Amino acid sequence: MKRKTKKLAGTILMLTLILSLLSSAASAEIKVTEETAQEAALREIEALKEMGILSEKVEFTGDADDIYDYEAHTGDDSWFGRKFPHRYEVRWFGNEESDEVKYSGNICVDADTGKLSFFTVIAEPDAEREPVRELEQDDRTFYFYDNFEDIFPAELTVDRFCSLLAEYWGFDGYTLSGTKDEMYGEFEAVGGETLLKDMPLNNYYLTVFFDGDQEGVPMYVQIAQFIGQVALVVGTNHNVG
């Protein structure tokens, strides 16, 4: 009986190892192509929503307007020598003539890992939303809104946001840093307890160094308020930082 038990245990162990190897091999063979880039982008957006990085409301409708194929290359000094992976940029432009299209954006998918390396999500306000400020110019009135909760949870802090990004990318941690750039100026880093929606707008970039990313190469987080739109920009590939 003991011999049979040992034999059965050995068989189970062997089957487990085989299944594990097959699973790893299958995962390694998954590559994103131009034909599957949109599907991959939407899949990763869903993953970000499930993790609480993006709001559950975020949804890109219809087929992407453009898909660009960017070969791998290394950036120059202005890009901090960052190594750009082979990636596909999937773009939804939205439709200014339609009230049904709320979201637009650019989603970059790493061709080898399927992870997002950069994403911009833009949201228009609901029709009943009141503007927070107005701008009069050339006999026209432009309206600005603060509907950031359409893109990410309103209670999300900078620390929580960066922690979730580190988890998504498989990094060990992160460090918040100020931004210094000749074009954009110099900014102090906000505190980690700051609500993401309360970060300074537009030309402010929060520089983030993730542990496990390319050594000394900054990433960035930005929220922006445009005419009739708000945006969240998160990237690994930018020459500001």
N, C-alpha and C positions, 0 to 999 in steps of 0.2 A: 504493500500500500504506500509506504514512504517513497519507494522508487517511482511509482506512478505519479505521486504528488509532485516530486521534484521534476519529473519529465514534463508534467503539465505546466508547472511554473516556468520552466525553461522555454516552453513553446510560447506561452503568453508573452514573456519578456522579448523573445525574438520577433513576434508579430508586432509588438509595440514599437520596437526599434525600426522595423521595416516601414511601418505606417508613418513614423516620425520623419524618417529619411525621405519618403515619398512626398510628404507634406512640405518639407523644406525645399525639395527640388522643384515642386510645382510652384511654390512662392517665388523662388529665384528665377523661374522661367517667365514670370509675368512681366511683360514689357508694355509700356504705353506706346501706341502708335497714333498717327494722325487720325485714323479711323476710330480709335477708342478714346481719344483725348477728351471729348465732351463727356462721355460716360464716366471716365475717371475723375474729371473735375467735379461733376455733380455728386459722385460717390463721396469724395473727400469733403465737399461742402456739408453733406449729411453727417459725416463723422464729426466735423467741427460743431455742428448744431447739437449733436448728441452729447458732446463733451461740455457744452455750455460756453464755447468760445463765440459762437454766433447765435443770434436769436432763432427760435423755432420758426419765425415768420419768413425768414429768408428763402426765396424761391426764384430761380431763373426759369422763365417760361419760354417754351419753343426751342427751336434749334439755335445754336450759337451763330452769331453773325459772321465771325471770322475765327480761324484757327491758324496760328503762326508756328512754324517749326524753327526753333533756334538751336543750332549746333553748340556743343560744349566749347568753351573758350575761357581764357584767363583775362580778367580785366586789367587795365593799366593802373597807375598810381592813384588816379582820381577815384577808382573803384576799390582802393585798398588791396589790389591784387587778388580780389575774390575770384574763386574758380566757379564759373557759371556751369551748371550741369546742362546736358542735353535736355531740352524742355519744350513743351507745347504751351502756348498762350492761347487760352480759350476766351473769346470776348463776346459778351452780350451788350449791345449798345442801348437797348431800350427803345421806346418809341414815343417821341414827344407829342404825337398826335393822338395817342391812345391813353386813356385813363386806366386801362387794365394792366399795363406794364409798370410795375412798381420798382423793380430791381434791375440794375445793370452792373457791369463790372468786368474786370480782367482777372482771370484765374490761371496761374502758371503751374503746370504739372511736370514734375521731374519724370523724364522718360524711363529711368531705371528703377526708381523706387515707387512711383505712383503718388508720392506725397506732394502737397502743395509747397512750392518754394517762395511764392509771392501771391498775394491776392488783394484786390481792391473790390469792395462791395459798396455800391451806391444805392441809396434809397430815396424815393420821392415821398412826401408826406401824404397822409390820407386827406381826402377832400375837405373834411371838417376841421382839419388842424389849423390852429391860429399861428400866424407868423410871429417870430420873436423880435424881428426888426425889419425895417423897410429902407430902401435906397431910391431916392429920386434922381433920375438922370435922363436928360434929353426928353423931357415931357413923358417919361415912362417911370413906372414904379416897379421895383424888383423886391421880391419877398424872400426872406431867409427863415429857416425853420431849425428846430433842435430835436428832430425825431430820431435820435440815435438808438433808442430802444427798438426801432425797426431793424437794426443791424446786429446789435449785441445786447445782452441783458442789462437793464438799467443799474442793477446793484453790483455789477462787475467792477472790481478794483484793478488797478494797474498790476499789483502783485499777483492777484488771482489770474488775471489774463496771461501774464508772462509765464506763470507756473503751468498753466494749461498748454500754452504753446510749447514749452520745454517738454512736457509730457508727449504732446503730439509728435514732435520731431525726434524724440528719443534722447534729448539732452539731459545733462545731470543737474543743471541749475542755470542761473542767470545773474547778471549784474546790471543795474540801471546806471546810466551814465548821462552826463550833460552832452550837448551837441555843440560842436565848434566847426563852422564852415565859412569860408570867405563869401560865398554867395548868400547864404541864408542867415548868417550871423551866429551869435553865441547864446546858448540857452542852458539854464540849470535843469537838472533832472527833477521831475516831480516826485513826490514821495510815493512809496508803494501803496499806501493806504488811500491815495487819491482815486476817486471814481474815474473810470476810463472816460466817461462822458464829460467829465469836468476838466480834462486836459486842455491846455491852450489850443486854440484853433489854427488851422491853415498852415502858416509858414513855420510852425513849431514841429520839431521832430523829437520823439523820445528815442534816444539811442540805447540799444540793449545788446549786451555781450552774453551769448549763451555758452555755457560750459559744454564742450564737446563739439562746438562748431569750429569752423576754420579759425585758427588761433589769431586773436587780435583783430578780426574782421567784424565790424559792427553790423547789426541788424537794426531795424527801426520800426516804430509804430507811430501812426499819424491819424488824427481825426480831422475832418475838414467840413466846412459849411459853405456850400456853393449856392448860387441863386436857385431856389426851389429844390435843393437836394442836400443830403449829407452823405459823408463817405468815411469809411474806415480803410486805411492802407497799411498793410503789414508786409514787410519784405526782407529778404536776405540779400537782395541785389540792388544797392543804391549807393550813390556817391556822396551821400550826406551822412555824417555821423562823427 
